[in-house]
Amino acid sequence: MIRTPICDLMGIEHPIALGGMGSIYSPPLVAAVSNAGGLGAMGCHNLSPEQIRKAAAAIREITNKPFAFNFLIFSAVEESFAAALAEHPPHMAFAWPRPEQDIKTYVDRAHDIGCKVTFMAGGVPEAVRAAEAGADVIITQGTEGGGHVSWMTSLTLLPMVVDAVAPLPVLAAGGFVDGRGLAAALTLGADGILLGTRFLASDESPLHPNFKQAIIDSSGHDTLLTEIPDIAAGVVWPGAMSRARRNRFIERWTGREWALRQHRADAFAELTTAREAGDAEEASLSMGQDAGLINEILPAGEIVRRIAEEAEVIISRRLPEVVA
């Protein structure tokens, strides 16, 4: 069994974590990852205090294993954050602060109730800033990942961050879906991996079946970095672009962002309707380039177990064979 310092620190069996994706609400997915020995996480940045309380109750009804609540610092609502703290989750995950925000306050408040804190960063300066603020774990996010990302690839960003924040443990995100990815991340100095797109294509994911199928059908070459979903939603992310599936909705507005801003309300209404209907061509779907490595929809727990087993085989059998 692969065991790294992150396992003891977070109280988990496998160094595999679920990204706290705000685009989905699924206590069963969070619990399934945790029950399999990974770390489940619930994105709370779009949730009201009451929804957070219900999510905590639903997760704890299914699992007694550790899980995390995730917040985007730049859009965190005090009432929702306070409600999350009141639920005493074992872990709190943070990401995407604005440059002028005091992130230490968030870290300290989480530590005050006994949480371990993870902080996601898309660059070395952000990682160092989080480390100095007292985060227990740094998550590097490569641009290959789905949703909101920065500009550096995991292959270069990960070892740079590992060196910059040592001896803090690091989780790698962006481009990881299987045991090969976990083995590679460990080789580059990480203590584990965090996955989003792989778990979107799971049984417990609340995505419409059409969106799951779009991930399965992806060649990995059908995503792009764009501001179009954010323009339609009327949201400005600090320093991020969104990696989304290239479809009719994206192509219609690419190069015409000025027009999208003029017709934002109508476009967003159409986007919402398409998402509810499962229209994979007219709704925005955040997914990473690693969709090209995903070939089937599986239970989340099986995903965790397969990744752990594949990585163990690679590290214990294949890698020693290449050493003279």
N, C-alpha and C positions, 0 to 999 in steps of 0.2 A: 504494500500500500504506500502511495506517495503521501508524505506528510511534511509540511513546511511550517515555519514559525507562524504563518497566518492562521493555521489550524488551531493551535493552542491559544493564540490571542483572541480569536473570534469564537472559539468553542465549536468548531465544525470538524467534520471528518475528512472532507475533500477540499482542496484549495480552489474551489469553483463557486462563482457568485453570479447571481441574477442581477442585471442592471435594473435600477429603479425607474422604469420607463413610465412617464406621465401620460403617455398616449393610451395606456391600457389600465384597467382596474380589475384585478384578479387575485383575491386572497387565496383561491385554490392553487394558482401557479406559485405564489410566494411560498405557501406551505409545502407544496410538492418538492420544490428545490431544497428547502430546509430539511424535510423528512428524509430526503435521499442523501443527506450529509453535506450538502452545499449551504450557501447562505442566500436565502430568499430576501428580496427587497421590494418594498411597495413605494411607488412614486406618489408623493403627497402634494406636489406643487399645484395640482388642480382641484384638490379636495377641500371641502369645508370641514370645520371642526367636528361636526356630527358624522360626516363620512369617514373621517379618520378614526373616530371612536368605534364605528361599526366595522371598519377594516381590521382594527386591532382585535376586536372580539372574534371576528370571523377567522382570522389567521390562528388565533390561540385555540379556537374550537377544533382545528384540524391538526395542529402541531404544538409540541412543547419545546421545539428546537429554536435556536437563535434566528432572528430575522432583523431586518433594518428598515427604517423609514428614510426616504430620500427626499431632499428639498433642494430646489434651485435657489441659491441665495438672492439672486437679482430680483426674483419675483415672490419671495417668501412673504406670506401674510402672517402677521404676528399672532392672530387668533388661532390660525391653523397650526403654526409651529408650537404654540403653547399647548394646544390640545394634544399634539404628538408627544411632547415631553411628559405630559400628564399620564400618558399610557405606559411610560417607562419601557420603551423598546430596548432590547439588549444593545442595539447598534443604531447609529445615526449616520447617514451618508449625505454629503454636501457636494455641490458643483456649481459652476458658473456664477461667481460673484462679479459685480462691477468693480473696476479698479479702485474706486474710492470707498468701497464698503469695508467695514470692520468685521472681518470674518472670525477674529478671535472670540468675539462675543458669542457667536453661534457655537463654536467649539467648546468654549468654557461652560455654556449652559447645558450642553449635552453631557460633558464630563461631570457636571455637578449632580446629575441624576444617575451616574454610573454607566453611561453609554461609552462604548468604544466608537471612535469617529473615523470614517473614511472620507477622503476628499479627492475628487476627480480633477485632473489637470490635463490640458492639451498642449502644454509647453513647460520647459524647465522653470522659467520664472514663476509661473503659477504654482508649480509643485513645491518650490522652495518657500513661497509665500505661505502655502498651506502647512508645510512642515514647521515653519517658524511660529505659526498660530497654534500649534499643538496637536495637529491631527495625528492619529495613531497609525493610519495606513494611507498611503498615497496610491491613487488609481491613475495610471497613464491612459490616455485615450487617443488612439491613432485615428487618422483621418479616414481609414478604411471602414470604420464603423458606421452604423446607420443612425439617422437622426442628427442632432446638433453636434458638430465636431469642429476641430481646428484644422491645422494644415500639415502637420508632420505625420509620417507613417510610423506605425508601431515599431518596425525594425530599427529605426534610428532613435525614436523618442524614448523607448523603454530603457535601453542601457544608459542613455544620458541622464534620465531621471533617477535611475537606480544609483548612479554615481553621485548625483547632486544631493540626494536626501539620505544617503546611508548614515546610520544603520536602520532607518525606518523600513519596514516591509512595504513592498510594492505589488499591487495587482495590475495586470495588463488587460486593457480593453481595446477593441477595434481590430476585427479580422480573425477572431478566435471562435472556432465552432467544434473542434474535435480534440482527440488526444494528441495529435501531431502539434496542434497549436499550444496546448498546455506544455508539452515537452519543450517546444521552441522557446516559450516564454520563460520557463525555468532556466534554460540554457543562457538566456540573455540577462538573467539576474533577478527575474520576478519571483514572487512567492506564490503566485496563482494567477488565475484569469477571471475576468468578468465578461459575461455574454449577454447580448440583447437579441439580435436577429435570430439566433439559433432557438431561443425560447419562444419567440413569436410564432414559430412553426412547431408548436407543441400542442398536445391534446388540451391542456389546461388554458392555453392562450384564448382570450375572448375575441380575438380577431375573427372577422367574417371568413368563412371557408375560402372564398375567392381570393382574399389577401394571402392566406396561408399558401394557396396553390400558386400564387404569383411568386412567392419566395421559392417554392420547390422548383418552379419552371425557370427560374432565373439562371442565366449563364454567368452572372457576376459582372457582366459588362454593361448592364442596363441601369446603372445608377448615375447620379450626377450631384454635384454640390450646387445648391440653389438657395435663394432667398424667397422664392415664390410662395411656399406654404406659410412662411411667417408674414409676408406682406398680406396675404389673404386673411390671415388670422388677426392682423393688426398688432403683432408682437415684435419687438426688437430685442434680439438676443445680443448680449455683449461679446462681440468678437467672434461670432460663430456663423457658420453656414450649415445648411441642413442637407444631409445625404438622403436622397429620396429616389424611388423608382421613376425612371423616365417613362411617362405615359402621355396620353392626350392632354390632360389638364396641365402638366408641366410644359409640354411643347407649345401649347396654345399661347402661353404667357411669356415664354422665354424670349428675351429681347424686347418685350412689351411690358416690362414691369411698371412703367409710367402709366400705362392704361389700366393695369391691374389696380394700382393705387386709386385711380378715379372710380373704379367700379368694385371696390373692395367688398362692400356689404353684400352685393348680389353674388359675387364670386364665392364668398365664404358660405353663404346660404346654400349655393349649389354644391359646394364641396361637402358640407355637412350632410346634405341629402344623399349624395353619392356614397359617402362613407357608410351611412346607415343601410343603404341598399346593397352594399358589397360590390360597388362598381369600381373595379381595379383600374379602369382607364380614366375615370373622372374624379377619383379621390386620391389624396396624397397618401403614399405609403412610405414610411421611413424604413429603410433597410440598408444593410451594409453590403459591401462588395463580397463579403464572405457568404452571401446567399448562394453564390455559385458552388459552394461546397455542401449545401444542404439538399438532400435528396429524398427525405421522407419526414412525415409528421410522426412524432413519437411522444410518449408520456414524458413529462419533464424529469421525473425521477430516473427514467431509463437514459435520458440524455446525460445526466450527471454521472451515472454509473459507467456508461460507455466511455465517456471522456477519461474518467479516472483509470479505467482498465487499459484503454489504448495507450495512454501516456506511460503507464507502468511497464507495459510490454516494450515500448520503444526505449525507455531509459534502462531497463534491466537486461534486455536481450540485444536490441539492434545496435545501440551506441557502443557497448563494449566490443562488438565485433569489428568496429572500424579503428580501434586503437591497437597499434602494432605491439 
